[in-house]
Structure formats: structure tokens, C-alpha cells
Amino acid sequence: MADLLIEIFGKPQGIIIFQLLSACRFTIYLSLIAFLGGGAVAGMVTLLRISQIPPLQRLATSYIWMFQSVPLLMLLFLIGLGVPRLFDINVNPWTAATVALILFTSAYLAEVWRGAIESVARGQWEASFALNIRYSLLLRRVILPQAIKFGIAPTVGFMVQIIKGTSLAYIIGFNDLMLAGKRWANAPVLGSEPFVVFPLMAVMYFCICYPLAIFARKLEAKSLTGS
């Protein structure tokens, strides 16, 4: 493929495009890992947040508040650079970026899902309690199936924020689209100037994010119409 791009765009543009496309896969991999891992943690935090045990509610609220209040850039600095320096250990950029993005994602998704659950009509809860339905059964059979309808669109939409958030991981040496682009933009090579490289990067981010944004908008419209 590199030879084809070089034949079409010439040098160094063909090489730049090939390397940027190759780096895109790491951006996608990290986004998927952050979404799946963050979703798993968010599910547990959401259950604690809506539990009927006040200490667990406070624990979940503190978790959400803490990781929503700390910027993602600061999380990456702390986990990728601060912790290794403090404890004199080596932390792989993949590991640091994954942990930081999972913490970031889980805090926001937990609030999205809590809001979706609380969007279910209060009468559903009251009727279930009146019928003496167990709390776990109430969530599994009554509340969560309805909450999914409210939560799926913002969840897919937040995936766009995760993808854009991965662009900050270059500061700890994560080899993604942003780092590859910055290296080329700073290279003393004719044809790799920032005004050439950065628009190419913007187009690639757009091609990744735009379909998800459209999908989220369609899901939202579908949930509002109830179809």
C-alpha cells in the first residue's frame, strides 16, 4: 500500500499518508479498549451510585467527582510520567494511556447511565416496590431494559469524545495518529510542513468520528420518536 500511495501522491506525501493511516489503528485500538474497559468499570460504579446503601452511594459519587474533576491531560501526566518518576518504575505508554482513559471514560459513562436509569418514570419503581419485587429483579427486568433506550445514544456519542481524547496520549509517548503527525510536522523534510500534515490528521480524525456522531444522532432521534 505504501508504494501505491507514493505513486499517487509522490514523496514524501505518500509516505506521510501511509504512516498516518498506520498510526490510526493504534488510535482505534486504544479507543476500543478505553470504551470497553471504561464501560465495565462504569457499570459497577453506576450500580453503586443507585444502590440503596448510602456508603456505597457516597463511594461512587466520590469516584465520579474525582475523575470528572481531573483533566484527562493531567491523568495522563500523573499515570504516565508522575507515578514512574515517584516510584522509580517503568510504565509502558500503552498501559498508562489505557488506565488514564478507562478512569476518564468510566467516570463520565457512569453519570450518563445513572441519568438514563433515573429517566425511567418514577411510577415504574413505585409499582414494583408495591408488588414487593426484589431490587435486583426490578433493575434487571423492569428498569434497565427501559434505561437502555435513553442511554444508548449518549453512550455512542461519548465514543467520539474518547477518540478525540486519545490524541492527548502522545505526551507520554503513545505512538498514535497524533504522535506520528507531530513527528512529521517537526521533521526537516520538504513537503512535511505543519500546514500539510495537520490538515491530513484532521481529515483522518473526522473520518473516524463523523460516522459515530451521525449514528448517535440517529439513535437519539429514534429514541425520541419511540420507534
C-alpha positions as MATLAB code, in Angstrom:
seq = 'MADLLIEIFGKPQGIIIFQLLSACRFTIYLSLIAFLGGGAVAGMVTLLRISQIPPLQRLATSYIWMFQSVPLLMLLFLIGLGVPRLFDINVNPWTAATVALILFTSAYLAEVWRGAIESVARGQWEASFALNIRYSLLLRRVILPQAIKFGIAPTVGFMVQIIKGTSLAYIIGFNDLMLAGKRWANAPVLGSEPFVVFPLMAVMYFCICYPLAIFARKLEAKSLTGS';
ca = [
       0.000    0.000    0.000;
       2.884    2.349    0.734;
       4.115    2.003   -2.863;
       0.631    2.770   -4.196;
       0.323    5.922   -2.068;
       3.792    7.060   -3.091;
       2.887    6.523   -6.743;
      -0.311    8.551   -6.336;
       0.893   11.382   -4.073;
       4.664   11.248   -4.543;
       7.300   11.695   -1.863;
       7.152   12.474    0.988;
       3.355   12.934    0.956;
       2.675    9.299    0.093;
       4.927    8.114    2.920;
       3.296   10.569    5.344;
      -0.211    9.407    4.465;
       0.802    5.756    4.789;
       2.363    6.262    8.213;
      -0.579    8.342    9.450;
      -3.008    5.651    8.292;
      -0.888    3.013   10.015;
      -0.941    5.040   13.245;
      -4.739    5.361   13.033;
      -5.132    1.732   14.021;
      -3.497    2.405   17.389;
      -5.889    5.300   17.956;
      -8.798    2.958   17.200;
      -7.405    0.145   19.363;
      -6.901    2.471   22.341;
     -10.384    3.939   21.889;
     -11.989    0.494   21.877;
     -10.038   -0.645   24.931;
     -10.941    2.550   26.795;
     -14.601    2.229   25.823;
     -14.918   -1.443   26.788;
     -12.815   -1.187   29.931;
     -14.366    2.105   30.966;
     -17.818    0.709   30.274;
     -17.181   -2.282   32.537;
     -15.986   -0.051   35.377;
     -18.810    2.431   34.725;
     -21.365   -0.354   35.031;
     -20.117   -1.228   38.515;
     -19.913    2.429   39.561;
     -23.446    3.042   38.283;
     -24.811    0.142   40.326;
     -23.100    1.532   43.425;
     -24.397    5.009   42.626;
     -28.041    3.881   42.502;
     -27.755    1.342   45.319;
     -29.836    1.689   48.474;
     -26.736    1.661   50.696;
     -25.603    5.268   51.462;
     -21.862    4.474   51.965;
     -21.729    2.801   48.540;
     -23.545    5.758   47.000;
     -21.012    8.152   48.529;
     -18.120    5.993   47.327;
     -19.440    6.006   43.746;
     -20.164    9.738   43.888;
     -16.612   10.430   45.108;
     -15.166    8.306   42.307;
     -17.207   10.130   39.669;
     -16.452   13.544   41.137;
     -12.715   12.872   41.388;
     -12.147   11.617   37.847;
     -14.503   14.116   36.246;
     -12.716   16.954   38.044;
      -9.200   15.946   36.927;
      -8.476   16.799   33.261;
      -7.554   13.866   31.049;
      -4.243   15.551   30.247;
      -3.399   15.640   33.959;
      -4.360   11.967   34.378;
      -2.001   11.063   31.550;
       0.797   13.108   33.126;
       0.261   11.561   36.561;
      -0.009    7.941   35.403;
       2.450    8.069   32.520;
       5.090   10.390   33.946;
       4.407   11.185   37.608;
       3.964    7.666   39.009;
       7.030    6.234   37.200;
       9.194    9.100   38.471;
       7.809    8.882   42.030;
       8.237    5.119   42.433;
      11.191    4.729   40.045;
       9.398    2.236   37.814;
       8.801    1.912   34.094;
       5.224    2.273   32.890;
       4.551    1.351   29.278;
       2.788    4.158   27.343;
       0.106    1.648   26.322;
      -0.566    0.803   29.975;
      -0.545    4.413   31.128;
      -2.826    5.601   28.312;
      -5.215    2.679   28.857;
      -5.527    3.250   32.605;
      -5.976    7.006   32.244;
      -8.632    6.687   29.544;
     -10.503    3.941   31.407;
     -10.691    6.137   34.521;
     -11.798    9.113   32.430;
     -14.353    7.112   30.459;
     -15.821    5.265   33.433;
     -16.489    8.461   35.386;
     -18.447   10.060   32.559;
     -20.264    6.930   31.388;
     -21.353    6.204   34.967;
     -23.119    9.569   35.071;
     -24.626    9.041   31.616;
     -26.031    5.687   32.666;
     -27.235    6.962   36.033;
     -29.135    9.684   34.206;
     -30.616    7.108   31.840;
     -31.803    4.991   34.764;
     -33.298    7.995   36.523;
     -35.108    8.917   33.294;
     -37.336    5.879   33.756;
     -40.686    7.016   35.120;
     -40.791    7.016   38.910;
     -44.088    5.152   38.776;
     -42.229    2.098   37.460;
     -40.174    1.987   40.650;
     -43.147    2.604   42.920;
     -45.293   -0.027   41.229;
     -42.508   -2.600   41.514;
     -41.941   -1.829   45.186;
     -45.694   -2.101   45.786;
     -45.623   -5.577   44.227;
     -42.711   -6.452   46.529;
     -40.354   -7.204   43.623;
     -36.744   -7.718   44.692;
     -34.445   -4.786   43.951;
     -32.098   -6.862   41.763;
     -35.026   -8.288   39.798;
     -36.542   -4.818   39.479;
     -33.356   -3.496   37.886;
     -32.843   -6.473   35.593;
     -36.403   -6.931   34.341;
     -38.038   -3.513   34.607;
     -35.635   -0.568   34.865;
     -32.553   -1.457   32.819;
     -34.412   -2.539   29.648;
     -36.080    0.879   29.596;
     -32.939    2.784   30.598;
     -31.031    1.349   27.645;
     -33.314    3.284   25.330;
     -32.312    6.554   26.999;
     -28.630    5.751   27.403;
     -27.538    4.212   24.122;
     -27.395    7.441   22.069;
     -25.276    9.466   24.556;
     -23.085    6.402   25.084;
     -22.313    6.134   21.373;
     -21.863    9.898   21.227;
     -19.348    9.791   24.059;
     -17.278    7.366   21.998;
     -16.395   10.384   19.851;
     -15.022   12.135   22.934;
     -12.913    9.079   23.744;
     -11.408    9.029   20.253;
     -10.552   12.717   20.477;
      -9.199   12.174   23.982;
      -6.683    9.625   22.715;
      -4.954   12.448   20.836;
      -3.574   13.654   24.190;
      -1.757   10.367   24.814;
       1.134   11.469   22.602;
       2.540   13.447   25.563;
       3.559   10.182   27.265;
       4.976    8.684   24.074;
       1.961    6.704   22.899;
       2.509    6.030   19.204;
      -0.860    7.051   17.751;
      -2.035    9.313   14.943;
      -1.194   12.496   16.842;
       2.368   11.483   17.687;
       3.070   10.290   14.149;
       1.722   13.544   12.757;
       3.710   15.734   15.144;
       6.912   13.890   14.275;
       6.373   14.535   10.589;
       5.338   18.138   11.191;
       8.587   18.749   13.085;
      10.761   16.870   10.596;
      13.102   18.976    8.416;
      11.686   17.431    5.257;
      10.330   19.497    2.383;
       6.627   18.685    1.996;
       6.063   17.692    5.631;
       5.271   21.177    6.911;
       2.596   21.538    9.640;
       0.133   23.103    7.189;
       0.378   19.880    5.167;
       0.413   17.287    7.943;
      -2.149   18.709   10.365;
      -4.959   19.013    7.796;
      -4.331   15.381    6.839;
      -4.620   14.404   10.508;
      -7.813   16.436   10.882;
      -9.366   14.627    7.913;
      -8.489   11.250    9.418;
      -9.936   12.133   12.815;
     -13.036   13.407   11.026;
     -13.412   10.153    9.089;
     -13.234    8.177   12.333;
     -15.539   10.400   14.422;
     -18.168   11.601   11.965;
     -19.871    8.220   11.339;
     -20.189    7.722   15.105;
     -21.660   11.206   15.538;
     -24.241   10.536   12.818;
     -25.048    7.135   14.318;
     -25.555    8.699   17.757;
     -27.843   11.354   16.277;
     -29.961    8.719   14.557;
     -30.207    6.690   17.742;
     -31.262    9.785   19.670;
     -33.936   10.641   17.094;
     -35.170    7.051   17.165;
     -35.431    7.053   20.970;
     -37.338   10.345   20.945;
     -39.883    9.089   18.423;
     -40.178    5.799   20.271;
     -39.879    3.792   17.054;
];
